[in-house]
Amino acid sequence: MEPALKDLLDSYRTGLKTYFDSLPEDNKEVLSAKKLLSEMESLAESSADYSAFMAEAQNRNYFTEIIGYYSKLGNEVYQSKPKSNRIPSPQEIAKGYHLSFESFGEAKKDPNVAKIYNRVFQLENESTSGPNFIFRMEEEDLFLGMSKHHMVYIMRDGLEKLLNSGNPEIATAEKFLGIVSSPQMEHYFESMQIKMNEAKTIIEMEVLACEAAENSRFSNLWDSGFLFAVFQSFLSPLISFRMTGSKEHKEDTKQAYEFVCDFYGTNWNEIFENPRIWDYFERTIFGGGKEIFKEQGITSAKELKNHLRGYLEQCVQDIDLATDPSKQIVWFRDSEIELSQVYESLKKA
């Protein structure tokens, strides 16, 4: 498991530990929360890298669920405690916040996270009683602030790791690239930072997080279908033909390429000029296999494109088919958009 993922999961586990310690082991919400943490840890162990974990965890709605357990378990603790005349001290109440902060790893260095927790610890020392401590934290919106600023950090850190995932040496003359091509996930991380900062209550945070997750999940599914229909459907048999030279793969390539070109009114050059297709090809196809391609004398995505064209020429008679702009449209979120608009649409949806 990557250290960054371990820090992330430790922060969740430590943040919930106070509730776990205060409730019976067989409590329904405790069991559910522990099951979710176990699933997140299993996913972290099996994920190729941080960005792969973040993308799949978001698809499974893990982040929204884990946030929800703070309020669920807090309510369970409140309901389970017998009435008592004893008033807890500020230090007893703040113990869980100290444990959470210490488990944050690199997040402790974030100025906003550090500032909000330092204020909590300052009030811990200034407060005259436990209720006074709670009142002053609520008065300054520190409960919301602790959740908000940590989540914003996670989203910002997730975006950075997504953009730089894979081999850091992958580069073009214009920019450095990670190997994950996912404009919709970039939008998710960016929009979540804005939404979390705008949230006025923890409940609103949970609602906004759920809304953003569902929105991004749809875009992920749509994008996967788009990439397959317009590109992967003929690229996969073409790569197989490059490897085997078989008649079967040659015929599969011919049929798939001619179908795509006819259905979408496009051709080889226009497909690769499409911003969404090119980003995927440059980052994931070339970037993901850069070292292997380098051994074959292919040092850029443009060289790989030209190399594959040579194999396509062996499969079809006419690569540069006539184009038809009227066919170059797709349905996206209840409206027609041009193929060339897909990349920007995913970044804004």
Buried (B, 14 or more C-beta within 10 A) or exposed (E): BBEBBEBBBBBBBBBBBBBBEBBEEEBEBBEBBBEBBEBBBEBBEEBEBBBBBBBBBBBBBBBBBBBBBBBBBBEBBEEEEEEEEEEBBBEEBBBBBBEBBEBBBEBBEBEBBBEBBEBBBEBBEEBEEBEBBBEBBEEBBBBBBBBBBBBBBBBBBBBBBBBBBBBEEBEEEEEEBBBBBBBBBBBBBBBBBEBBEEBEEBEBBBBBBBEBBEBBBEBBEBBEEBBEBBBBBBBBBBBBBBEEEEEEBBEBBBBBBBEBBEEBBBBBEBBBEBBBBBBBBBBBBBBBBBEEBEEEEBEBBBBBBEBBBEBBEEBBEEBEBEBEEEEBBBEBEEEEBEBBBBBEBBBEB
